[in-house]
Amino acid sequence: MDDNLHSPQRRLIELRIEHADLDSLIDTMAVASPIDELVMRRLKKRRLLLRDQIVRLEAELDPPEPA
């Protein structure tokens, strides 16, 4: 059971959820005024970092087939 809590698949799901939450927050902040540019840049940077982690983990879980 404990192994399931730390599985790469579970981590991938957590990263995707956090990425979606950030997407929603960024969208909400974009329509608010005034926009805090520093906070927005930090959120976008975090979102990009999460996307990179997701792509890396997906590649580990499902490696490309050899040609």
Number of C-alpha atoms within 10 A of each C-alpha: 5 6 7 10 10 10 10 15 14 12 16 19 12 13 18 16 12 16 19 14 13 17 15 12 13 18 12 10 16 14 9 10 7 8 11 11 11 9 12 16 12 11 16 15 12 15 20 13 12 19 16 12 16 19 12 13 17 14 11 11 12 9 9 8 5 4 3
